[in-house]
Amino acid sequence: MSAARDGDWHLLGYDTDPVPAEASGLDDVIRHYETITTQMETQAKLLKKIGDGDETLLKGWPPMPCANGPGRAPTR
């Protein structure tokens, strides 16, 4: 079910609520996007550190070998 919100929609060029929805149905969607936002902010901070020259984040993992040998592009 949808629930139109009261308001002066004519100020925006609408006679009624252009996006009627139950507010309670948005809680899960809001939490989902908040989680994505937090993850993206964390990744952006790490990438900024790497971009600023912090090499500590790149140490500790051995290089992955190329399946086709060094310097050779993978084949399809």
JODA-V154091 format. One record per residue. N is the residue number from 1. RES is the residue in one small letter. NEAR is the number of other C-alpha atoms within 12 Angstrom. Layout:
N_RES_NEAR + N_RES_NEAR
//
This chain:
1_m_9 + 2_s_14 + 3_a_15 + 4_a_16 + 5_r_16 + 6_d_14 + 7_g_14 + 8_d_13 + 9_w_16 + 10_h_12 + 11_l_10 + 12_l_11 + 13_g_10 + 14_y_13 + 15_d_15 + 16_t_17 + 17_d_19 + 18_p_18 + 19_v_15 + 20_p_17 + 21_a_15 + 22_e_14 + 23_a_16 + 24_s_13 + 25_g_14 + 26_l_14 + 27_d_13 + 28_d_13 + 29_v_13 + 30_i_14 + 31_r_14 + 32_h_13 + 33_y_14 + 34_e_14 + 35_t_14 + 36_i_14 + 37_t_14 + 38_t_14 + 39_q_14 + 40_m_14 + 41_e_14 + 42_t_14 + 43_q_15 + 44_a_14 + 45_k_16 + 46_l_19 + 47_l_17 + 48_k_15 + 49_k_16 + 50_i_16 + 51_g_14 + 52_d_12 + 53_g_12 + 54_d_14 + 55_e_14 + 56_t_13 + 57_l_17 + 58_l_15 + 59_k_10 + 60_g_8 + 61_w_9 + 62_p_7 + 63_p_9 + 64_m_9 + 65_p_13 + 66_c_12 + 67_a_12 + 68_n_12 + 69_g_11 + 70_p_11 + 71_g_9 + 72_r_10 + 73_a_11 + 74_p_11 + 75_t_8 + 76_r_5
//
